[in-house]
Amino acid sequence: MVWQRDVDLVVPLWQGGDDVRIAAGASALAHLIPPSGNRLHVAVTDGPRTTIDGIRNLDAIHGTLKRLRNRLTRRDPHRTLTLGGDCLSDLVAVQHLAARHPDMVLYWVDAHTDLNTPTTSPSGRAHGMGLRALLGEGHPHLIGPNGPAMSTPAVTLVGSRDLDPAETHYVRHHGMAWVDTVEIIADPTRVTAPRPPGTPAYVHLDVDVCDPVDLPAVAVPTPDGPRADSVAEALAAIHAHHDIVGIGICEYAPVVEHDETRLTTLLSALDLTD
Ligand SMILES: [Mn+2]
């Protein structure tokens, strides 16, 4: 049974990571995943590659986020699938669904925590600021008009392993739930352990969570990750435990040579393929 949602958003946003290879990930995922209901291809704003307020390509990113916000406000979907694009591709979808499902929890499945702000970011790349913006801090263009979408107790980090010092401090200071590579390998089904069954959940899947041995086709390959099979087991456990209201798949760079079956293993675990 394929996971049912109201709308698929195809979002080839790449400016957040300043890596144009990521744009092609959106259409590649759209080929791999059969549509369910409406599928919207969202145009990405182009523009000068200038740094504003400490963020690369801020104007272009802001334009795309505004377009997404307008579409979601107009349609008001209950469940969404986002095919990115970089890690900002589903930022607006998470904000929208968090407002619609006040008890929604968020699984941030990513080698990175994306907890930087323009002040703490070493790179100025906004794709490393998404989760912090969802928690209400950072640039107003990323946070959006409605303030914090999530609170730290509602977030579980899965597979995060490459943190900047300020991100490590934030995670520890807030005591965020964090399932690391060792724990995923030991028992992928434990990923949902503290969460009540049946609660609405959003899965943000940056495919760089997998060890690059399995999936090198990403913007930021990060060693020492779990193998794709273990990640798939963790995703299946989340899917079995929760009412999935949203999924976003990000940071796929299909131009890099890779074994596509590793990716489809992840998609099958979330019931996105036939
Ligand atoms: Mn990442």
Residues whose N, C-alpha, C, O or C-beta is under 5 A from the ligand:
A	BS01	MN	D110 A111 H112 D206 D208
